[in-house]
């Protein structure tokens, strides 16, 4: 093994010296032919140029690493393009030429790309620069070439770089697209050099040196002949290996033919199974289509029933809306009458002190009502969550009918309560007109209470709107309940329990509606107080809370839990967090609600 490695190393050294001599000879012949050609550009058909490219390609292939797997027929694991392709990592100046070579569409092999790279480099007249760059970065080629390669030999690279500078004066005209660089046959013709001897550094010998020079030329010729014989022997061995591999490939092709016949038989059997499966899928699709048509018919019937119920509910809503408009008209008339009584405010100074005690009592009542309202809201939220969980288990037909009937009865009760409230409000209006005469100029603190009550009323209206939206969502979920129609027998007992729970919830809602009616009475009793302060509100730029959806201080959105409040100083609509302060204003003697910005301005030291 050691002897074989030593022989291979000696063979590579001999080949390196011969290639270096051939490199010098071909460069001299190329320069001489260019001078004889009159300095005109050389193309790919020029014989000395072809010989120079063949020798340069053989130098780039010298001592390539052997194949790891599947060695090629040429005996090289890699072609010399593997090393040239790494030049863009060595310098950015090589990127352009590499991109040009990679973009050639007709070249498929690495050898073809390497030949194209040599031709582009010679046309750019930068071949010497590229070889100098390879010499400076030869450590990056260690995975492509063995240590004895010419491209890794510093002395050889220096000699070649110096000689390549001399050919930069020659003009070249290559057309890589017109040449079949992938299949180009490269042959090094040694006959011109064997005929005329070595002309690397020719000079006219003197008479004393003729015999020595002749001996040197004979030794060079013998060495070149041995080199040619070694190359021919190597090519014969490679040809024998190629013939053996061709025979193996023919045997493998015959075996694959038998395997293909077996696969064709299996394919025919699979086609029959595929046709039977298609028939089964077609029958299943028809059955699914029939079931879908039956379900769509049932859904349409349910949809028509729900639409009829919605129309009846819309009519009830319109009647309620009309009654509310009449109540607003009566309120506006009351406002006009109160404006006529403003001049009598002086007579109400004596009654103010008595009325203040009454107001404090009412404030305590309002606090308790708010607490009850919060408890009722919490109870409603819990009841709503429970009803949502139970609705997924109920029969859609019976449950929808019972829920809509329960809600219809509750709406009728609400309407009757509203009619009663309207009659009571008319009676209270007469009493309020008498009480309005006793009001004075120093009742500004009542504004806070009235604003809070109006906000609560607005929240309750929004809550009713939310209930309406919940009703619409219940209608939308009817379609989803179709899938549990087969579970009716197991849910009958659960349905009885839910009905009892719904009755209890209806009673709770009726009590809540009654509390809302009582609160409306309180609101109407205090409405006249708000009208008395109308002039003061206009002076402060009072903003209508119906036009405001977000807090004018922190911009948070108002909702059922975040209520609206008016600042008594600037009139802006803010949330509770931004108006939790109460201070005395010049227009009143008691502390009133103001926003954080007004508080900072009013308490700032002068």
CORHUVEN-V879072 format. One record per residue. PSI is psi as a letter, one per 30 degrees, with the letter a starting at -180 (999 if undefined). D_FIRST is the distance of its C-alpha to the first C-alpha in whole Angstrom. Layout:
((PSI | D_FIRST) (PSI | D_FIRST))
This chain:
((e | 0) (e | 4) (e | 5) (e | 5) (e | 6) (e | 9) (e | 10) (e | 11) (e | 12) (e | 14) (e | 15) (e | 17) (e | 19) (e | 20) (e | 21) (e | 23) (e | 25) (e | 26) (e | 27) (e | 29) (e | 31) (e | 31) (e | 33) (e | 35) (e | 36) (e | 37) (e | 39) (e | 41) (e | 42) (e | 43) (e | 45) (e | 46) (e | 47) (e | 49) (e | 51) (f | 52) (g | 52) (g | 55) (g | 53) (l | 54) (k | 51) (k | 48) (a | 47) (f | 44) (f | 45) (k | 45) (e | 42) (e | 41) (e | 41) (e | 39) (e | 36) (e | 36) (e | 36) (e | 33) (e | 31) (e | 32) (e | 30) (e | 27) (e | 27) (f | 27) (f | 24) (k | 22) (h | 19) (k | 20) (k | 18) (l | 17) (k | 19) (e | 19) (k | 21) (i | 23) (k | 21) (l | 24) (f | 24) (f | 24) (g | 20) (k | 21) (e | 21) (l | 24) (l | 27) (f | 28) (f | 31) (e | 29) (e | 29) (f | 33) (f | 34) (g | 33) (f | 36) (f | 39) (f | 37) (e | 37) (k | 41) (f | 44) (f | 44) (f | 41) (e | 43) (e | 45) (e | 43) (e | 41) (e | 44) (e | 45) (e | 41) (f | 41) (f | 45) (j | 44) (f | 45) (f | 44) (k | 40) (f | 38) (l | 35) (e | 33) (e | 32) (e | 36) (e | 36) (e | 34) (e | 36) (e | 39) (e | 38) (e | 38) (e | 41) (e | 43) (e | 41) (e | 42) (e | 46) (f | 46) (h | 45) (g | 43) (e | 39) (e | 39) (e | 40) (e | 38) (e | 35) (e | 36) (e | 36) (e | 32) (e | 32) (f | 34) (h | 32) (f | 29) (f | 27) (f | 29) (g | 26) (f | 23) (f | 23) (e | 23) (l | 21) (l | 18) (f | 18) (g | 18) (l | 21) (e | 24) (f | 26) (g | 25) (j | 25) (e | 28) (e | 29) (e | 28) (e | 30) (e | 33) (e | 33) (e | 33) (e | 36) (e | 38) (e | 38) (f | 39) (e | 42) (f | 43) (g | 43) (f | 45) (f | 49) (k | 48) (k | 49) (k | 47) (i | 49) (k | 46) (i | 47) (f | 44) (f | 46) (f | 47) (k | 44) (i | 41) (f | 38) (e | 36) (g | 36) (k | 37) (k | 35) (k | 33) (k | 33) (j | 32) (j | 35) (f | 34) (e | 37) (e | 39) (e | 37) (f | 36) (e | 40) (f | 41) (a | 38) (j | 37) (h | 40) (e | 38) (i | 40) (k | 43) (l | 46) (j | 48) (l | 47) (l | 49) (f | 50) (f | 48) (g | 45) (e | 45) (e | 43) (e | 40) (e | 40) (e | 40) (e | 37) (e | 35) (e | 36) (e | 34) (e | 31) (e | 31) (e | 32) (e | 29) (e | 26) (e | 28) (e | 28) (e | 24) (e | 24) (e | 26) (e | 24) (e | 21) (e | 22) (e | 24) (e | 21) (e | 20) (e | 23) (e | 23) (e | 20) (e | 22) (e | 25) (e | 24) (e | 22) (e | 26) (e | 28) (e | 26) (e | 26) (e | 30) (e | 31) (e | 29) (e | 32) (e | 35) (e | 34) (e | 34) (e | 37) (e | 39) (e | 38) (e | 40) (e | 43) (e | 44) (e | 43) (e | 45) (e | 48) (e | 48) (e | 48) (e | 51) (e | 53) (e | 53) (e | 54) (e | 57) (e | 58) (e | 57) (e | 59) (e | 62) (e | 62) (e | 62) (e | 65) (e | 67) (e | 66) (e | 67) (e | 70) (e | 70) (e | 70) (e | 73) (e | 75) (e | 74) (e | 75) (e | 78) (e | 79) (e | 78) (e | 80) (e | 83) (e | 83) (e | 82) (e | 85) (e | 87) (e | 86) (e | 87) (e | 91) (e | 91) (e | 90) (e | 92) (e | 95) (e | 94) (e | 94) (e | 97) (e | 99) (e | 97) (e | 98) (e | 102) (e | 101) (e | 100) (e | 103) (e | 105) (e | 104) (e | 104) (e | 107) (e | 108) (e | 106) (e | 108) (e | 111) (e | 110) (e | 109) (e | 112) (e | 114) (e | 112) (e | 113) (e | 117) (e | 116) (e | 114) (e | 118) (e | 120) (e | 118) (e | 118) (e | 122) (e | 122) (e | 120) (e | 123) (e | 126) (e | 124) (e | 124) (f | 128) (g | 128) (e | 126) (f | 129) (g | 130) (f | 128) (e | 130) (f | 132) (f | 129) (e | 128) (e | 130) (f | 128) (e | 125) (e | 125) (e | 126) (f | 123) (e | 120) (e | 121) (e | 120) (e | 117) (e | 116) (e | 116) (e | 115) (e | 112) (e | 111) (e | 112) (e | 109) (e | 107) (e | 107) (e | 107) (e | 104) (e | 102) (e | 103) (e | 102) (e | 99) (e | 99) (e | 100) (e | 97) (e | 94) (e | 96) (e | 96) (e | 92) (e | 91) (e | 93) (e | 91) (e | 88) (e | 89) (e | 91) (e | 87) (e | 86) (f | 88) (f | 89) (f | 85) (g | 87) (l | 90) (k | 91) (e | 91) (e | 95) (e | 97) (e | 95) (e | 96) (e | 99) (e | 100) (e | 99) (e | 100) (e | 104) (e | 103) (e | 102) (e | 105) (e | 108) (e | 106) (e | 107) (e | 110) (e | 111) (e | 110) (e | 112) (e | 115) (e | 114) (e | 114) (e | 117) (e | 119) (e | 117) (e | 118) (e | 122) (e | 122) (e | 120) (e | 123) (e | 125) (f | 123) (e | 124) (e | 127) (e | 127) (e | 124) (e | 127) (e | 129) (e | 126) (f | 125) (f | 128) (f | 128) (k | 124) (a | 124) (f | 122) (h | 120) (h | 118) (f | 115) (f | 113) (f | 113) (e | 111) (e | 108) (e | 109) (e | 110) (e | 107) (e | 105) (e | 107) (e | 106) (e | 103) (e | 103) (e | 105) (e | 102) (e | 99) (e | 101) (e | 101) (e | 98) (e | 97) (e | 99) (e | 97) (e | 94) (e | 96) (e | 96) (e | 93) (e | 92) (e | 94) (e | 92) (e | 89) (e | 90) (e | 91) (f | 88) (f | 86) (e | 89) (e | 86) (f | 83) (f | 86) (e | 86) (f | 83) (g | 85) (f | 88) (f | 87) (g | 87) (e | 91) (e | 92) (f | 90) (g | 91) (e | 95) (e | 95) (e | 93) (e | 95) (e | 98) (e | 97) (e | 96) (e | 99) (e | 101) (e | 98) (e | 99) (e | 103) (e | 102) (e | 100) (e | 103) (e | 106) (e | 104) (e | 103) (e | 107) (e | 108) (e | 105) (e | 107) (e | 110) (e | 109) (e | 108) (e | 111) (e | 113) (e | 111) (e | 112) (e | 115) (e | 114) (e | 113) (e | 116) (f | 118) (f | 116) (e | 115) (e | 119) (e | 118) (e | 115) (e | 117) (e | 119) (g | 116) (e | 115) (e | 117) (e | 115) (e | 111) (e | 112) (e | 112) (f | 109) (h | 107) (k | 107) (k | 104) (k | 104) (f | 101) (f | 101) (f | 99) (k | 97) (f | 94) (l | 92) (k | 93) (g | 94) (e | 92) (f | 89) (g | 89) (k | 88) (k | 89) (k | 92) (a | 92) (f | 94) (f | 93) (j | 93) (l | 97) (k | 98) (k | 101) (k | 103) (k | 103) (f | 107) (e | 106) (f | 104) (g | 104) (l | 101) (j | 99) (l | 96) (l | 95) (e | 96) (e | 93) (g | 94) (h | 98) (g | 98) (k | 101) (k | 104) (l | 107) (k | 110) (l | 111) (f | 114) (f | 115) (l | 115) (f | 116) (l | 113) (k | 110) (l | 108) (k | 104) (l | 103) (l | 99) (e | 97) (e | 97) (e | 101) (e | 101) (e | 99) (e | 101) (e | 104) (g | 104) (k | 102) (k | 104) (999 | 107))
